[in-house]
Amino acid sequence: MKIKTYKINTVLEVEWIDIVEDSSWIPNSIAGSRPDADCKSIGYYFKKDSEFLYLSTSISDDARSRIAIPIGAIKKVKKL
């Protein structure tokens, strides 16, 4: 997916697919089904590069939290 560049701190909602790990023993019929891995994150845009879209859920004047979502896992980006 091609991700736009936004102005820093633009609020975005990102729909993405997370990884799923299940170490319990389950039947093959269940193990091969699509896992519930659909996620949504809302945050302040920080930057993007060739691999990740970076959001922050909290920001201050000189620091921020960080969420790095792999570009290949992103299904949709919506400006809020």
PDB file as gemmi writes it, atoms N, CA and C in Angstrom:
CRYST1    1.000    1.000    1.000  90.00  90.00  90.00 P 1                      
ATOM      1  N   MET A   1       0.830  -1.185   0.000  1.00  0.00           N  
ATOM      2  CA  MET A   1       0.000   0.000   0.000  1.00  0.00           C  
ATOM      3  C   MET A   1       0.870   1.242   0.000  1.00  0.00           C  
ATOM      4  N   LYS A   2       0.488   2.221  -0.791  1.00  0.00           N  
ATOM      5  CA  LYS A   2       1.205   3.499  -0.814  1.00  0.00           C  
ATOM      6  C   LYS A   2       0.644   4.380   0.300  1.00  0.00           C  
ATOM      7  N   ILE A   3       1.519   4.875   1.163  1.00  0.00           N  
ATOM      8  CA  ILE A   3       1.121   5.702   2.297  1.00  0.00           C  
ATOM      9  C   ILE A   3       1.517   7.144   2.005  1.00  0.00           C  
ATOM     10  N   LYS A   4       0.557   8.057   2.159  1.00  0.00           N  
ATOM     11  CA  LYS A   4       0.835   9.484   1.969  1.00  0.00           C  
ATOM     12  C   LYS A   4       1.755  10.003   3.066  1.00  0.00           C  
ATOM     13  N   THR A   5       2.379  11.118   2.800  1.00  0.00           N  
ATOM     14  CA  THR A   5       3.113  11.849   3.820  1.00  0.00           C  
ATOM     15  C   THR A   5       2.169  12.912   4.358  1.00  0.00           C  
ATOM     16  N   TYR A   6       2.064  13.010   5.662  1.00  0.00           N  
ATOM     17  CA  TYR A   6       1.180  13.969   6.305  1.00  0.00           C  
ATOM     18  C   TYR A   6       2.000  14.996   7.073  1.00  0.00           C  
ATOM     19  N   LYS A   7       1.361  16.101   7.423  1.00  0.00           N  
ATOM     20  CA  LYS A   7       1.987  17.095   8.291  1.00  0.00           C  
ATOM     21  C   LYS A   7       2.161  16.457   9.670  1.00  0.00           C  
ATOM     22  N   ILE A   8       3.290  16.699  10.321  1.00  0.00           N  
ATOM     23  CA  ILE A   8       3.564  16.121  11.634  1.00  0.00           C  
ATOM     24  C   ILE A   8       2.411  16.427  12.592  1.00  0.00           C  
ATOM     25  N   ASN A   9       2.026  15.451  13.369  1.00  0.00           N  
ATOM     26  CA  ASN A   9       0.962  15.487  14.372  1.00  0.00           C  
ATOM     27  C   ASN A   9      -0.455  15.480  13.800  1.00  0.00           C  
ATOM     28  N   THR A  10      -0.598  15.216  12.494  1.00  0.00           N  
ATOM     29  CA  THR A  10      -1.924  14.981  11.933  1.00  0.00           C  
ATOM     30  C   THR A  10      -2.487  13.727  12.588  1.00  0.00           C  
ATOM     31  N   VAL A  11      -3.748  13.767  13.005  1.00  0.00           N  
ATOM     32  CA  VAL A  11      -4.354  12.616  13.670  1.00  0.00           C  
ATOM     33  C   VAL A  11      -4.875  11.644  12.608  1.00  0.00           C  
ATOM     34  N   LEU A  12      -4.434  10.386  12.714  1.00  0.00           N  
ATOM     35  CA  LEU A  12      -4.792   9.348  11.747  1.00  0.00           C  
ATOM     36  C   LEU A  12      -5.413   8.150  12.447  1.00  0.00           C  
ATOM     37  N   GLU A  13      -6.290   7.470  11.724  1.00  0.00           N  
ATOM     38  CA  GLU A  13      -6.760   6.147  12.121  1.00  0.00           C  
ATOM     39  C   GLU A  13      -6.169   5.162  11.121  1.00  0.00           C  
ATOM     40  N   VAL A  14      -5.455   4.169  11.608  1.00  0.00           N  
ATOM     41  CA  VAL A  14      -4.784   3.205  10.742  1.00  0.00           C  
ATOM     42  C   VAL A  14      -5.380   1.821  10.995  1.00  0.00           C  
ATOM     43  N   GLU A  15      -5.871   1.184   9.920  1.00  0.00           N  
ATOM     44  CA  GLU A  15      -6.329  -0.198   9.996  1.00  0.00           C  
ATOM     45  C   GLU A  15      -5.187  -1.073   9.504  1.00  0.00           C  
ATOM     46  N   TRP A  16      -4.840  -2.084  10.296  1.00  0.00           N  
ATOM     47  CA  TRP A  16      -3.694  -2.921   9.959  1.00  0.00           C  
ATOM     48  C   TRP A  16      -3.897  -4.333  10.480  1.00  0.00           C  
ATOM     49  N   ILE A  17      -3.095  -5.246   9.985  1.00  0.00           N  
ATOM     50  CA  ILE A  17      -3.171  -6.647  10.360  1.00  0.00           C  
ATOM     51  C   ILE A  17      -1.998  -6.971  11.280  1.00  0.00           C  
ATOM     52  N   ASP A  18      -2.304  -7.426  12.467  1.00  0.00           N  
ATOM     53  CA  ASP A  18      -1.290  -7.768  13.453  1.00  0.00           C  
ATOM     54  C   ASP A  18      -0.861  -9.223  13.274  1.00  0.00           C  
ATOM     55  N   ILE A  19       0.270  -9.575  13.842  1.00  0.00           N  
ATOM     56  CA  ILE A  19       0.677 -10.984  13.852  1.00  0.00           C  
ATOM     57  C   ILE A  19      -0.125 -11.713  14.929  1.00  0.00           C  
ATOM     58  N   VAL A  20      -0.253 -13.016  14.767  1.00  0.00           N  
ATOM     59  CA  VAL A  20      -0.954 -13.838  15.746  1.00  0.00           C  
ATOM     60  C   VAL A  20      -0.062 -15.020  16.093  1.00  0.00           C  
ATOM     61  N   GLU A  21       0.105 -15.260  17.383  1.00  0.00           N  
ATOM     62  CA  GLU A  21       0.884 -16.404  17.844  1.00  0.00           C  
ATOM     63  C   GLU A  21       0.016 -17.163  18.831  1.00  0.00           C  
ATOM     64  N   ASP A  22      -0.094 -18.456  18.632  1.00  0.00           N  
ATOM     65  CA  ASP A  22      -0.878 -19.294  19.519  1.00  0.00           C  
ATOM     66  C   ASP A  22      -0.067 -20.555  19.799  1.00  0.00           C  
ATOM     67  N   SER A  23       0.413 -20.675  21.020  1.00  0.00           N  
ATOM     68  CA  SER A  23       1.268 -21.816  21.348  1.00  0.00           C  
ATOM     69  C   SER A  23       0.490 -23.006  21.889  1.00  0.00           C  
ATOM     70  N   SER A  24      -0.835 -22.884  21.967  1.00  0.00           N  
ATOM     71  CA  SER A  24      -1.630 -24.028  22.418  1.00  0.00           C  
ATOM     72  C   SER A  24      -1.801 -25.025  21.271  1.00  0.00           C  
ATOM     73  N   TRP A  25      -2.120 -26.267  21.603  1.00  0.00           N  
ATOM     74  CA  TRP A  25      -2.331 -27.303  20.600  1.00  0.00           C  
ATOM     75  C   TRP A  25      -3.766 -27.196  20.110  1.00  0.00           C  
ATOM     76  N   ILE A  26      -3.924 -26.975  18.803  1.00  0.00           N  
ATOM     77  CA  ILE A  26      -5.257 -26.839  18.213  1.00  0.00           C  
ATOM     78  C   ILE A  26      -5.341 -27.706  16.962  1.00  0.00           C  
ATOM     79  N   PRO A  27      -6.541 -28.156  16.607  1.00  0.00           N  
ATOM     80  CA  PRO A  27      -6.687 -28.986  15.409  1.00  0.00           C  
ATOM     81  C   PRO A  27      -6.258 -28.238  14.150  1.00  0.00           C  
ATOM     82  N   ASN A  28      -5.744 -28.986  13.179  1.00  0.00           N  
ATOM     83  CA  ASN A  28      -5.314 -28.385  11.915  1.00  0.00           C  
ATOM     84  C   ASN A  28      -6.427 -27.579  11.254  1.00  0.00           C  
ATOM     85  N   SER A  29      -7.682 -28.030  11.397  1.00  0.00           N  
ATOM     86  CA  SER A  29      -8.797 -27.320  10.769  1.00  0.00           C  
ATOM     87  C   SER A  29      -8.950 -25.907  11.318  1.00  0.00           C  
ATOM     88  N   ILE A  30      -8.610 -25.715  12.572  1.00  0.00           N  
ATOM     89  CA  ILE A  30      -8.670 -24.383  13.175  1.00  0.00           C  
ATOM     90  C   ILE A  30      -7.366 -23.625  12.927  1.00  0.00           C  
ATOM     91  N   ALA A  31      -6.242 -24.339  13.014  1.00  0.00           N  
ATOM     92  CA  ALA A  31      -4.929 -23.694  12.845  1.00  0.00           C  
ATOM     93  C   ALA A  31      -4.778 -23.058  11.471  1.00  0.00           C  
ATOM     94  N   GLY A  32      -5.453 -23.594  10.467  1.00  0.00           N  
ATOM     95  CA  GLY A  32      -5.345 -23.052   9.115  1.00  0.00           C  
ATOM     96  C   GLY A  32      -6.362 -21.991   8.778  1.00  0.00           C  
ATOM     97  N   SER A  33      -7.243 -21.648   9.722  1.00  0.00           N  
ATOM     98  CA  SER A  33      -8.242 -20.608   9.454  1.00  0.00           C  
ATOM     99  C   SER A  33      -7.659 -19.224   9.731  1.00  0.00           C  
ATOM    100  N   ARG A  34      -8.291 -18.225   9.138  1.00  0.00           N  
ATOM    101  CA  ARG A  34      -7.793 -16.859   9.305  1.00  0.00           C  
ATOM    102  C   ARG A  34      -7.959 -16.412  10.756  1.00  0.00           C  
ATOM    103  N   PRO A  35      -6.880 -15.976  11.391  1.00  0.00           N  
ATOM    104  CA  PRO A  35      -6.976 -15.526  12.780  1.00  0.00           C  
ATOM    105  C   PRO A  35      -7.617 -14.137  12.866  1.00  0.00           C  
ATOM    106  N   ASP A  36      -8.094 -13.821  14.035  1.00  0.00           N  
ATOM    107  CA  ASP A  36      -8.653 -12.498  14.286  1.00  0.00           C  
ATOM    108  C   ASP A  36      -7.484 -11.549  14.551  1.00  0.00           C  
ATOM    109  N   ALA A  37      -6.987 -10.927  13.498  1.00  0.00           N  
ATOM    110  CA  ALA A  37      -5.784 -10.108  13.621  1.00  0.00           C  
ATOM    111  C   ALA A  37      -5.986  -8.677  13.128  1.00  0.00           C  
ATOM    112  N   ASP A  38      -7.232  -8.299  12.884  1.00  0.00           N  
ATOM    113  CA  ASP A  38      -7.514  -6.949  12.384  1.00  0.00           C  
ATOM    114  C   ASP A  38      -7.441  -5.947  13.536  1.00  0.00           C  
ATOM    115  N   CYS A  39      -6.654  -4.891  13.346  1.00  0.00           N  
ATOM    116  CA  CYS A  39      -6.450  -3.883  14.384  1.00  0.00           C  
ATOM    117  C   CYS A  39      -6.718  -2.492  13.827  1.00  0.00           C  
ATOM    118  N   LYS A  40      -7.008  -1.565  14.734  1.00  0.00           N  
ATOM    119  CA  LYS A  40      -7.095  -0.144  14.411  1.00  0.00           C  
ATOM    120  C   LYS A  40      -6.300   0.610  15.460  1.00  0.00           C  
ATOM    121  N   SER A  41      -5.518   1.562  15.011  1.00  0.00           N  
ATOM    122  CA  SER A  41      -4.784   2.445  15.917  1.00  0.00           C  
ATOM    123  C   SER A  41      -5.062   3.882  15.522  1.00  0.00           C  
ATOM    124  N   ILE A  42      -5.222   4.732  16.513  1.00  0.00           N  
ATOM    125  CA  ILE A  42      -5.377   6.168  16.284  1.00  0.00           C  
ATOM    126  C   ILE A  42      -4.187   6.847  16.930  1.00  0.00           C  
ATOM    127  N   GLY A  43      -3.559   7.750  16.186  1.00  0.00           N  
ATOM    128  CA  GLY A  43      -2.405   8.439  16.742  1.00  0.00           C  
ATOM    129  C   GLY A  43      -2.002   9.646  15.928  1.00  0.00           C  
ATOM    130  N   TYR A  44      -1.014  10.342  16.447  1.00  0.00           N  
ATOM    131  CA  TYR A  44      -0.441  11.510  15.790  1.00  0.00           C  
ATOM    132  C   TYR A  44       0.640  11.049  14.820  1.00  0.00           C  
ATOM    133  N   TYR A  45       0.523  11.459  13.566  1.00  0.00           N  
ATOM    134  CA  TYR A  45       1.528  11.113  12.556  1.00  0.00           C  
ATOM    135  C   TYR A  45       2.862  11.732  12.939  1.00  0.00           C  
ATOM    136  N   PHE A  46       3.928  10.923  12.847  1.00  0.00           N  
ATOM    137  CA  PHE A  46       5.279  11.432  13.063  1.00  0.00           C  
ATOM    138  C   PHE A  46       6.076  11.400  11.767  1.00  0.00           C  
ATOM    139  N   LYS A  47       6.179  10.210  11.158  1.00  0.00           N  
ATOM    140  CA  LYS A  47       6.894  10.096   9.895  1.00  0.00           C  
ATOM    141  C   LYS A  47       6.600   8.742   9.275  1.00  0.00           C  
ATOM    142  N   LYS A  48       7.075   8.548   8.076  1.00  0.00           N  
ATOM    143  CA  LYS A  48       7.053   7.245   7.433  1.00  0.00           C  
ATOM    144  C   LYS A  48       8.374   7.067   6.711  1.00  0.00           C  
ATOM    145  N   ASP A  49       8.772   5.812   6.551  1.00  0.00           N  
ATOM    146  CA  ASP A  49       9.924   5.497   5.722  1.00  0.00           C  
ATOM    147  C   ASP A  49       9.531   4.323   4.839  1.00  0.00           C  
ATOM    148  N   SER A  50      10.466   3.663   4.234  1.00  0.00           N  
ATOM    149  CA  SER A  50      10.129   2.581   3.307  1.00  0.00           C  
ATOM    150  C   SER A  50       9.556   1.352   4.005  1.00  0.00           C  
ATOM    151  N   GLU A  51       9.737   1.245   5.313  1.00  0.00           N  
ATOM    152  CA  GLU A  51       9.279   0.054   6.043  1.00  0.00           C  
ATOM    153  C   GLU A  51       8.145   0.298   7.030  1.00  0.00           C  
ATOM    154  N   PHE A  52       8.100   1.473   7.647  1.00  0.00           N  
ATOM    155  CA  PHE A  52       7.163   1.713   8.750  1.00  0.00           C  
ATOM    156  C   PHE A  52       6.443   3.058   8.644  1.00  0.00           C  
ATOM    157  N   LEU A  53       5.226   3.072   9.211  1.00  0.00           N  
ATOM    158  CA  LEU A  53       4.499   4.302   9.484  1.00  0.00           C  
ATOM    159  C   LEU A  53       4.606   4.510  10.993  1.00  0.00           C  
ATOM    160  N   TYR A  54       5.058   5.683  11.417  1.00  0.00           N  
ATOM    161  CA  TYR A  54       5.282   5.973  12.827  1.00  0.00           C  
ATOM    162  C   TYR A  54       4.185   6.893  13.344  1.00  0.00           C  
ATOM    163  N   LEU A  55       3.500   6.448  14.400  1.00  0.00           N  
ATOM    164  CA  LEU A  55       2.476   7.234  15.069  1.00  0.00           C  
ATOM    165  C   LEU A  55       2.868   7.409  16.526  1.00  0.00           C  
ATOM    166  N   SER A  56       2.240   8.376  17.167  1.00  0.00           N  
ATOM    167  CA  SER A  56       2.408   8.578  18.606  1.00  0.00           C  
ATOM    168  C   SER A  56       1.035   8.689  19.237  1.00  0.00           C  
ATOM    169  N   THR A  57       0.851   8.025  20.374  1.00  0.00           N  
ATOM    170  CA  THR A  57      -0.409   8.159  21.095  1.00  0.00           C  
ATOM    171  C   THR A  57      -0.344   9.295  22.103  1.00  0.00           C  
ATOM    172  N   SER A  58       0.854   9.684  22.484  1.00  0.00           N  
ATOM    173  CA  SER A  58       1.065  10.803  23.404  1.00  0.00           C  
ATOM    174  C   SER A  58       2.224  11.637  22.896  1.00  0.00           C  
ATOM    175  N   ILE A  59       2.080  12.967  22.994  1.00  0.00           N  
ATOM    176  CA  ILE A  59       3.150  13.862  22.546  1.00  0.00           C  
ATOM    177  C   ILE A  59       3.327  15.009  23.537  1.00  0.00           C  
ATOM    178  N   SER A  60       4.544  15.562  23.580  1.00  0.00           N  
ATOM    179  CA  SER A  60       4.821  16.796  24.313  1.00  0.00           C  
ATOM    180  C   SER A  60       5.655  17.672  23.382  1.00  0.00           C  
ATOM    181  N   ASP A  61       6.169  18.782  23.888  1.00  0.00           N  
ATOM    182  CA  ASP A  61       6.941  19.691  23.033  1.00  0.00           C  
ATOM    183  C   ASP A  61       8.205  19.054  22.468  1.00  0.00           C  
ATOM    184  N   ASP A  62       8.848  18.154  23.238  1.00  0.00           N  
ATOM    185  CA  ASP A  62      10.132  17.612  22.785  1.00  0.00           C  
ATOM    186  C   ASP A  62      10.241  16.094  22.889  1.00  0.00           C  
ATOM    187  N   ALA A  63       9.122  15.398  23.100  1.00  0.00           N  
ATOM    188  CA  ALA A  63       9.166  13.933  23.203  1.00  0.00           C  
ATOM    189  C   ALA A  63       7.815  13.352  22.786  1.00  0.00           C  
ATOM    190  N   ARG A  64       7.807  12.047  22.515  1.00  0.00           N  
ATOM    191  CA  ARG A  64       6.575  11.373  22.090  1.00  0.00           C  
ATOM    192  C   ARG A  64       6.689   9.882  22.325  1.00  0.00           C  
ATOM    193  N   SER A  65       5.534   9.216  22.402  1.00  0.00           N  
ATOM    194  CA  SER A  65       5.520   7.755  22.385  1.00  0.00           C  
ATOM    195  C   SER A  65       5.670   7.318  20.923  1.00  0.00           C  
ATOM    196  N   ARG A  66       5.835   6.003  20.708  1.00  0.00           N  
ATOM    197  CA  ARG A  66       6.033   5.563  19.326  1.00  0.00           C  
ATOM    198  C   ARG A  66       5.332   4.244  19.059  1.00  0.00           C  
ATOM    199  N   ILE A  67       4.596   4.214  17.966  1.00  0.00           N  
ATOM    200  CA  ILE A  67       4.059   2.987  17.385  1.00  0.00           C  
ATOM    201  C   ILE A  67       4.651   2.912  15.987  1.00  0.00           C  
ATOM    202  N   ALA A  68       5.288   1.814  15.652  1.00  0.00           N  
ATOM    203  CA  ALA A  68       5.857   1.619  14.309  1.00  0.00           C  
ATOM    204  C   ALA A  68       5.086   0.475  13.654  1.00  0.00           C  
ATOM    205  N   ILE A  69       4.247   0.809  12.671  1.00  0.00           N  
ATOM    206  CA  ILE A  69       3.418  -0.186  11.998  1.00  0.00           C  
ATOM    207  C   ILE A  69       4.057  -0.518  10.656  1.00  0.00           C  
ATOM    208  N   PRO A  70       4.348  -1.789  10.392  1.00  0.00           N  
ATOM    209  CA  PRO A  70       4.940  -2.145   9.094  1.00  0.00           C  
ATOM    210  C   PRO A  70       4.017  -1.745   7.937  1.00  0.00           C  
ATOM    211  N   ILE A  71       4.578  -1.104   6.923  1.00  0.00           N  
ATOM    212  CA  ILE A  71       3.799  -0.647   5.766  1.00  0.00           C  
ATOM    213  C   ILE A  71       3.019  -1.808   5.145  1.00  0.00           C  
ATOM    214  N   GLY A  72       3.622  -2.967   5.038  1.00  0.00           N  
ATOM    215  CA  GLY A  72       2.969  -4.115   4.426  1.00  0.00           C  
ATOM    216  C   GLY A  72       1.778  -4.645   5.198  1.00  0.00           C  
ATOM    217  N   ALA A  73       1.642  -4.262   6.468  1.00  0.00           N  
ATOM    218  CA  ALA A  73       0.523  -4.721   7.291  1.00  0.00           C  
ATOM    219  C   ALA A  73      -0.660  -3.758   7.255  1.00  0.00           C  
ATOM    220  N   ILE A  74      -0.478  -2.591   6.642  1.00  0.00           N  
ATOM    221  CA  ILE A  74      -1.514  -1.549   6.648  1.00  0.00           C  
ATOM    222  C   ILE A  74      -2.547  -1.811   5.567  1.00  0.00           C  
ATOM    223  N   LYS A  75      -3.830  -1.767   5.974  1.00  0.00           N  
ATOM    224  CA  LYS A  75      -4.938  -1.935   5.043  1.00  0.00           C  
ATOM    225  C   LYS A  75      -5.545  -0.600   4.623  1.00  0.00           C  
ATOM    226  N   LYS A  76      -5.590   0.364   5.565  1.00  0.00           N  
ATOM    227  CA  LYS A  76      -6.252   1.645   5.294  1.00  0.00           C  
ATOM    228  C   LYS A  76      -5.741   2.702   6.244  1.00  0.00           C  
ATOM    229  N   VAL A  77      -5.617   3.934   5.747  1.00  0.00           N  
ATOM    230  CA  VAL A  77      -5.244   5.077   6.575  1.00  0.00           C  
ATOM    231  C   VAL A  77      -6.288   6.158   6.341  1.00  0.00           C  
ATOM    232  N   LYS A  78      -6.839   6.690   7.434  1.00  0.00           N  
ATOM    233  CA  LYS A  78      -7.850   7.738   7.330  1.00  0.00           C  
ATOM    234  C   LYS A  78      -7.445   8.911   8.206  1.00  0.00           C  
ATOM    235  N   LYS A  79      -7.467  10.120   7.635  1.00  0.00           N  
ATOM    236  CA  LYS A  79      -7.183  11.328   8.381  1.00  0.00           C  
ATOM    237  C   LYS A  79      -8.425  11.688   9.200  1.00  0.00           C  
ATOM    238  N   LEU A  80      -8.234  11.953  10.487  1.00  0.00           N  
ATOM    239  CA  LEU A  80      -9.369  12.313  11.351  1.00  0.00           C  
ATOM    240  C   LEU A  80      -9.435  13.814  11.567  1.00  0.00           C  
TER     241      LEU A  80                                                      
END                                                                             
